[in-house]
């Protein structure tokens, strides 16, 4: 019988090749859930340690970039002797389609979870076009 246990592995930071960083430290790809409804797409990103003052969401052409800065400090008169949780910034880059209404995108962050709501443009309804002889 096959062993059904799974190894739990620490998520490693990845090198981002899109932009040159000016801030030293690790950068993680945050885990995201993407859900699509009839009139919107919702992206939920886990970014522990990020708040509304340390997260940026930018849209340039069709490239949506999420960047969260994490400033974690060891409390005074203490030193770190063991760490299992990796601390670093977060960055995730998506290419979005033309069906997204760029002017109506909303972003909210609460308890380290970023929620992006991207409404879709009104889709033109199909109509029948009369064909005339001539």
C-alpha positions in Angstrom: 0.0 0.0 0.0 1.3 3.4 -0.9 2.3 5.9 1.8 -0.2 8.7 1.7 1.7 11.2 3.9 2.8 14.4 2.4 5.9 16.3 3.2 5.4 19.8 4.4 8.0 22.0 2.9 8.9 25.6 3.6 7.9 27.9 0.8 11.0 29.3 -0.7 11.5 32.8 -1.9 11.7 33.1 -5.7 13.8 35.5 -7.7 11.8 37.9 -9.7 13.2 38.7 -13.1 10.7 41.4 -14.1 12.1 44.3 -12.1 15.4 45.1 -10.4 14.9 45.4 -6.7 16.3 48.3 -4.7 15.4 46.8 -1.3 17.5 43.9 0.1 15.6 40.8 1.2 13.6 37.9 0.1 10.5 38.2 -2.1 7.8 35.6 -2.0 5.0 34.8 -4.5 1.9 35.0 -2.3 -0.6 32.2 -2.6 -3.8 33.4 -4.4 -7.3 32.2 -5.0 -8.9 33.5 -8.2 -12.7 33.3 -8.6 -14.8 34.3 -11.7 -18.4 35.3 -11.6 -20.7 36.5 -14.3 -19.8 40.2 -13.8 -16.4 40.2 -11.9 -13.2 38.4 -11.1 -12.0 38.3 -7.5 -8.4 37.7 -6.5 -7.5 36.9 -2.9 -3.8 36.9 -1.9 -2.3 35.8 1.4 0.3 38.4 2.4 1.0 38.0 6.1 2.5 41.2 7.7 1.1 43.5 5.0 -1.4 46.3 5.7 -3.0 49.1 3.7 0.1 51.3 4.0 2.6 48.7 2.8 0.8 47.2 -0.3 0.8 48.6 -3.8 -1.4 47.4 -6.7 -0.5 48.8 -10.1 -1.9 48.3 -13.5 0.3 49.2 -16.5 -1.3 48.2 -19.9 -2.4 44.6 -19.2 0.1 43.9 -16.4 -1.4 43.9 -12.9 1.3 43.9 -10.2 0.8 43.3 -6.5 3.6 44.2 -4.2 3.6 44.0 -0.4 6.4 45.3 1.8 6.9 43.5 5.2 8.9 45.3 7.9 9.5 42.7 10.6 11.7 43.6 13.6 12.8 41.5 16.5 11.5 43.1 19.7 14.0 45.0 21.8 16.3 43.0 24.2 15.5 39.8 22.3 17.4 37.8 19.7 16.2 35.3 17.2 17.3 31.8 18.1 15.1 29.7 15.8 12.8 30.7 12.8 10.6 28.5 10.8 8.6 31.3 9.2 10.3 33.1 6.3 10.0 36.8 6.4 10.1 38.9 3.2 8.2 41.0 0.8 5.5 39.7 -1.6 5.2 40.2 -5.3 2.8 38.7 -7.9 2.4 39.7 -11.5 -0.6 38.9 -13.7 -1.6 39.6 -17.2 -5.2 40.6 -17.4 -7.5 40.6 -20.4 -9.4 43.4 -22.0 -12.6 42.2 -20.4 -11.7 43.9 -17.1 -13.0 47.4 -16.4 -9.7 49.0 -15.4 -11.4 52.1 -13.9 -13.5 50.1 -11.4 -10.9 47.7 -9.8 -11.1 47.8 -6.0 -8.5 46.6 -3.5 -8.9 46.0 0.2 -6.5 44.4 2.8 -7.4 43.0 6.2 -5.3 40.9 8.5 -2.7 40.3 5.8 -5.2 39.2 3.1 -5.6 41.3 0.0 -8.8 41.2 -1.9 -9.0 42.6 -5.4 -12.4 42.9 -7.1 -12.1 43.4 -10.9 -15.5 44.1 -12.6 -15.9 42.9 -16.1 -16.8 45.3 -18.9 -20.4 45.1 -20.1 -20.4 42.4 -22.7 -22.3 43.4 -25.9 -25.3 41.2 -26.3 -25.7 39.3 -29.5 -28.1 40.8 -32.0 -29.3 39.8 -35.3 -28.3 42.0 -38.3 -30.8 42.2 -41.1 -29.3 41.3 -44.5 -30.8 43.1 -47.5 -30.5 42.3 -51.2 -28.7 44.6 -53.4 
